[in-house]
């Protein structure tokens, strides 16, 4: 298919990670997870769903300029394995999806 109006994706699963604290104002975190993923594709008045499994890895660096506030940057590497039926010639294109997500934000520590 093609030409969808919008697509929503969601995933759920456990995450495991480890945090390094080399200084009071810097934190490094490495986390990884595995879980289930669902895509909802909206076509005018129809909804198509695709489901599968996902794995991801996320290194993160935080810089805290005060006790309660900081900045963070985190690239997330994600691979989704989907069970979409398609002709053999294009099966590789539909069976998996690879993502690189970049996050930058403000961290509030309570």
Secondary structure, 3 states (H helix, E strand, C coil): CCCCCEEEEEEEEEEEEEEEEEECCEEEEEEEEEEEEEEEEEECCEEEEEEEEEEEEEEEEEEECCCCEEEEEEEEEEEEEECCCCCHHHHHHHHEEEEEEEEEEEEECC
